[in-house]
Amino acid sequence: MREGKKQAYESEATLDFLRSHDVNPVLEKDREMQLKTSYMTFLQAHDKEKTQDIDSMLARVNAENGYVMLKSSALKENTFTPD
């Protein structure tokens, strides 16, 4: 029975389902890479932001929100420390 459950989690269909419902089991190294990528995206959006350009401001806000949410999740999972 356990073998079946393990196999279900390893199937692509199951992983796609979990990812689409934001319950993807994330390995510590994957989370670290996600945080780095998300932070870099935020920094790039911040650098490209122009005061009078709503789209660039929105891109920065979305990137910042994505990073903050990801960091919050990592803190809850104890895969990231506030330091």
Secondary structure, DSSP 8 states (H G I E B T S, - for coil): -HHHHHHHHHSHHHHHHHHHTT-----HHHHHHHHHHHHHHHHHHHHH--TT-HHHHHHHHHHHHHHHHHHHHHHHTTSS---
